[in-house]
Amino acid sequence: DNVPYGTKSREEVLKFVDTAFEFLTGEKADAIVVACNTATSVAVAEMRKKYSLPIIGMEPALKIAIDRYPGLKTLVTATPITVNGEKIRKLIEKLGAGESVELLALPELVNFAEREEFETPAVKDYLREKFSAFDFKNFSSIVLGCTHFNYFKKILREILPEHIKILDGNEGTVNELMRRTNLKPEKSDKIPKVEYFYSGRKVSGENLKRIERYLLYLGNPEDNGVN
């Protein structure tokens, strides 16, 4: 009911996340992944004070960029709350990356994603306009600091110079979930049971089909520009 978070105030996001946690803990969740950089930035520290179960947040893959491509600049893209937040500033300071990181808020990408608008001329025009201020010859990579932005990897690959790597924090988040919960990857013919909820209501009908469309769009790495 309240998405997208990235264009709202910190106070609103904190309230929404707290409500979501109340529901999930009421459903006896064993762990919670906050699969949103904005919600992580605003609320994870508070949620960890309030709840004792494993809580895994998202963090922009800036360390990967710094470690893999030293000496070159990295462009971190995210929502305005993340870009202007204290958490990203502390991460940059911790990595000693102040001279090699640029931050760019892309709030309209969230709205495009919510409309399932991933490859239209309007998206291309928006990204080209936003990127026009950067000389990518000096950059190694772009970090997707918002989970919505993963839907735009294909179009980013078309627009950005070939040498620019597209990085996200998904793998690190999954690895941290496995570490915190002792989960092990395993192959199985069993189809796992997955249930989706919107603001505490079980998803069905057209809303479930919408989730399926999102998953199908991301399902083939060759089709969506994954590096």
Summary of the structure (lengths in Angstrom):
residues: 227
radius of gyration: 17.9
end to end distance: 32.6
largest distance: 50.5
contacts: 642
relative contact order: 0.14
helix: 51%
strand: 13%
